[in-house]
Amino acid sequence: IHAASPREIVFVRNATEAVNLVAFAWGRKNIKAGDEILLTEMEHHSNLVPWQELAKEKEAKLKFIPFDEQGRLVLDSLDKLLTEKTRLVGVTLMSNVLGTINPVRHIADLAHARGALVIIDGAQGVCHLPVDACELDCDFLAISGHKMLGPTGIGVLYARRSLLESMDPFNSGGSMIKEVWWEEARWNELPWKFEAGTPSIAEGIGLGVAVDYLSKVGMEKIRTHEEQLAAYTLERLEEIPGLEIYGPPAEERGGLVAFNLEGVHSHDLATVLDYEGIAVRAGHHCAMPLHTKLGVLATTRASFYLYNTQEEADRLAGALEKARNFFAGKKSE
């Protein structure tokens, strides 16, 4: 992610822990009663619930950037939503439901002009897009290793060094100390100040191998492949009657498509697709408020990565046709 220094990279268990680290170590020190935290309506619960809890504790106010019918953030609303009380802006780099790739640098510029800090949920985006943390000009960036071909149980918090220096530890105990006396302790240097206890050694090595692999393939190539595959898949799925697709055009989305088949619950649809050898996820995808705005309880999501092909997109489209006929009581051909 082209951080300015390894000291700005803190290893955590996942993106969720990264966000919680910021909420506890920065938020509880800097957010006060009457302050405002601005998020988007498409946030994953991991970049929503920690700020809900902080807002309750500190008597701060949560505000939200809306998204439109095509799954794009309504950026015109920022003029009113960003105020002198805004202390933090949280935005996902890429929606895990709509697939929307958000203009996070533009949002960061506006937020910084008002004196607010910016945290980016990069769990989806970093694995699908070329990312330069310095070019994004974000203050915090949360990453999960398992999204990028690495093992579970390892993630990263990127943060500006000056911010990490000013923050108190999230966890305390071994490794995060420089010296300890009976009555007090002195913290270790960065990043160990925030890496208490025995680290996830095996997981860290696995993540390193994944990073090397993705770097060798090239994130630009992965992005191009996914955009082409998303465009092809959207074209195929739009041919299916009764299938509602959510999110923007392929050039504005990452490698995923969420949809609903008229009259069929997403879990039932996923079960039928499973019998056809198609792996999808069904449910609210840890984004319940987003689905509430869409007016649905759940969606079915097909996700792509560097190993997926157009032939698999064809199989998905064919399986959805079979599912439509099945639930319509028709005999599949």
MOURPE-V815957 format. One record per residue. N is the residue number from 1. RES is the residue in one letter. PSI is psi in whole degrees, -180 to 180 (999 if undefined). D_LAST is the distance of its C-alpha to the last C-alpha in Angstrom with 2 decimals. Layout:
N|RES|PSI|D_LAST, N|RES|PSI|D_LAST
//
This chain:
1|I|8|48.77, 2|H|43|52.13, 3|A|153|54.36, 4|A|-25|58.02, 5|S|147|59.04, 6|P|-23|57.68, 7|R|-15|59.79, 8|E|5|57.23, 9|I|115|54.45, 10|V|127|54.36, 11|F|133|52.04, 12|V|-174|50.40, 13|R|-33|47.55, 14|N|178|44.97, 15|A|-34|44.78, 16|T|-45|45.29, 17|E|-34|48.60, 18|A|-45|49.56, 19|V|-43|49.27, 20|N|-36|51.16, 21|L|-45|53.84, 22|V|-43|54.42, 23|A|-40|54.42, 24|F|-51|57.00, 25|A|-32|59.14, 26|W|-47|59.19, 27|G|-45|58.10, 28|R|-13|60.51, 29|K|-24|63.35, 30|N|-20|62.61, 31|I|130|60.77, 32|K|170|63.18, 33|A|132|63.22, 34|G|-13|62.16, 35|D|162|60.34, 36|E|140|56.83, 37|I|122|53.73, 38|L|121|51.11, 39|L|-175|47.46, 40|T|162|44.17, 41|E|-5|41.61, 42|M|19|38.95, 43|E|143|40.86, 44|H|151|39.48, 45|H|-29|41.40, 46|S|-25|43.38, 47|N|26|45.03, 48|L|-57|45.48, 49|V|-42|46.66, 50|P|-34|49.59, 51|W|-30|50.90, 52|Q|-47|50.49, 53|E|-41|52.68, 54|L|-42|55.19, 55|A|-41|55.43, 56|K|-45|56.16, 57|E|-41|58.78, 58|K|0|60.50, 59|E|42|60.03, 60|A|173|58.26, 61|K|134|55.69, 62|L|136|52.04, 63|K|160|50.69, 64|F|136|47.29, 65|I|121|46.11, 66|P|163|43.24, 67|F|154|40.02, 68|D|-171|38.55, 69|E|-20|35.17, 70|Q|9|33.99, 71|G|19|35.19, 72|R|142|38.42, 73|L|138|41.76, 74|V|91|44.11, 75|L|-22|46.98, 76|D|-24|49.24, 77|S|-14|49.67, 78|L|-29|51.49, 79|D|-37|54.73, 80|K|-33|55.05, 81|L|-35|53.38, 82|L|122|55.54, 83|T|180|59.07, 84|E|-12|62.24, 85|K|-8|61.07, 86|T|123|57.88, 87|R|-27|58.38, 88|L|140|54.93, 89|V|125|51.66, 90|G|129|48.49, 91|V|139|45.34, 92|T|138|42.18, 93|L|-37|41.79, 94|M|126|38.01, 95|S|134|36.12, 96|N|-2|33.87, 97|V|-53|31.62, 98|L|-21|31.88, 99|G|-2|32.49, 100|T|129|35.49, 101|I|114|38.18, 102|N|149|41.38, 103|P|71|44.60, 104|V|-31|46.60, 105|R|-41|49.58, 106|H|-43|50.09, 107|I|-41|49.99, 108|A|-41|52.36, 109|D|-45|54.81, 110|L|-40|54.98, 111|A|-46|55.31, 112|H|-31|58.07, 113|A|-25|59.91, 114|R|3|60.21, 115|G|12|61.29, 116|A|153|58.13, 117|L|165|56.48, 118|V|129|52.79, 119|I|129|50.40, 120|I|128|47.02, 121|D|103|44.13, 122|G|14|42.91, 123|A|-42|40.58, 124|Q|-43|37.52, 125|G|-40|39.30, 126|V|-30|41.44, 127|C|-15|38.57, 128|H|-18|36.69, 129|L|152|39.59, 130|P|129|42.97, 131|V|131|45.47, 132|D|108|49.24, 133|A|-35|50.85, 134|C|-40|54.03, 135|E|-35|52.28, 136|L|-22|50.38, 137|D|38|53.85, 138|C|159|52.56, 139|D|-34|54.90, 140|F|146|52.40, 141|L|123|49.00, 142|A|136|46.89, 143|I|142|44.56, 144|S|132|42.42, 145|G|-35|42.20, 146|H|-16|38.88, 147|K|-20|37.11, 148|M|42|38.42, 149|L|10|37.45, 150|G|-179|40.56, 151|P|166|41.13, 152|T|164|41.22, 153|G|15|44.63, 154|I|135|46.04, 155|G|-176|46.28, 156|V|139|48.79, 157|L|118|50.87, 158|Y|137|52.33, 159|A|150|55.33, 160|R|139|58.30, 161|R|-40|61.14, 162|S|-35|63.58, 163|L|-45|61.36, 164|L|-37|60.89, 165|E|-34|64.66, 166|S|-13|65.28, 167|M|149|62.80, 168|D|157|63.71, 169|P|148|61.76, 170|F|-45|58.59, 171|N|153|59.19, 172|S|157|62.52, 173|G|-131|63.82, 174|G|158|63.84, 175|S|-32|63.34, 176|M|10|63.49, 177|I|154|67.29, 178|K|-48|70.14, 179|E|149|72.94, 180|V|133|73.27, 181|W|178|76.39, 182|W|-36|76.95, 183|E|-17|76.62, 184|E|176|74.27, 185|A|159|72.10, 186|R|133|71.55, 187|W|154|68.03, 188|N|172|66.76, 189|E|168|65.88, 190|L|146|62.47, 191|P|0|59.73, 192|W|-20|60.99, 193|K|-29|62.38, 194|F|14|58.84, 195|E|66|57.65, 196|A|146|59.32, 197|G|-179|59.07, 198|T|127|57.56, 199|P|166|54.87, 200|S|81|51.30, 201|I|-53|52.35, 202|A|-42|49.30, 203|E|-38|46.95, 204|G|-41|49.18, 205|I|-43|49.11, 206|G|-41|45.31, 207|L|-39|45.14, 208|G|-41|47.56, 209|V|-42|45.40, 210|A|-43|42.37, 211|V|-44|44.54, 212|D|-42|45.77, 213|Y|-49|42.26, 214|L|-36|41.01, 215|S|-38|44.25, 216|K|-42|43.79, 217|V|-44|40.26, 218|G|117|41.60, 219|M|-30|40.56, 220|E|-40|40.49, 221|K|-39|37.88, 222|I|-44|35.78, 223|R|-45|36.06, 224|T|-44|35.08, 225|H|-46|32.03, 226|E|-39|30.85, 227|E|-43|31.53, 228|Q|-41|29.51, 229|L|-38|26.57, 230|A|-42|26.83, 231|A|-44|26.94, 232|Y|-44|23.83, 233|T|-43|21.92, 234|L|-42|23.22, 235|E|-42|22.16, 236|R|-42|18.53, 237|L|-29|18.50, 238|E|-15|20.32, 239|E|-12|17.38, 240|I|118|15.44, 241|P|140|16.56, 242|G|4|18.57, 243|L|119|19.28, 244|E|126|23.05, 245|I|139|24.58, 246|Y|144|28.17, 247|G|175|30.90, 248|P|180|32.40, 249|P|166|31.29, 250|A|-38|30.67, 251|E|-12|34.28, 252|E|7|35.56, 253|R|161|33.33, 254|G|-166|32.96, 255|G|63|29.96, 256|L|153|27.97, 257|V|123|25.66, 258|A|141|25.69, 259|F|169|23.30, 260|N|142|22.17, 261|L|126|19.05, 262|E|126|20.36, 263|G|5|20.96, 264|V|130|19.99, 265|H|145|22.79, 266|S|-35|22.86, 267|H|-38|23.36, 268|D|-42|20.31, 269|L|-42|18.23, 270|A|-36|20.02, 271|T|-45|19.31, 272|V|-42|15.52, 273|L|-35|15.98, 274|D|-41|18.38, 275|Y|-24|15.94, 276|E|5|14.03, 277|G|19|17.48, 278|I|120|18.35, 279|A|117|21.93, 280|V|173|22.97, 281|R|139|25.81, 282|A|146|25.71, 283|G|-155|28.78, 284|H|-2|31.81, 285|H|36|32.46, 286|C|37|36.19, 287|A|61|36.45, 288|M|-44|36.62, 289|P|-36|38.87, 290|L|-45|36.54, 291|H|-34|33.65, 292|T|-42|36.12, 293|K|-36|36.91, 294|L|-17|33.24, 295|G|24|33.06, 296|V|155|30.39, 297|L|-31|30.83, 298|A|170|28.63, 299|T|165|26.19, 300|T|135|23.66, 301|R|127|25.01, 302|A|126|23.68, 303|S|143|26.73, 304|F|156|27.39, 305|Y|-168|30.32, 306|L|-19|31.77, 307|Y|-5|29.43, 308|N|158|26.09, 309|T|167|24.30, 310|Q|-33|22.15, 311|E|-36|19.52, 312|E|-34|19.42, 313|A|-38|19.18, 314|D|-41|16.08, 315|R|-38|14.60, 316|L|-47|15.82, 317|A|-42|14.27, 318|G|-40|10.76, 319|A|-36|11.47, 320|L|-37|12.86, 321|E|-43|9.90, 322|K|-42|8.04, 323|A|-42|11.46, 324|R|-45|11.90, 325|N|-38|9.06, 326|F|-49|10.43, 327|F|-20|13.91, 328|A|-2|13.35, 329|G|15|12.46, 330|K|152|9.08, 331|K|124|6.39, 332|S|142|3.75, 333|E|999|0.00
//
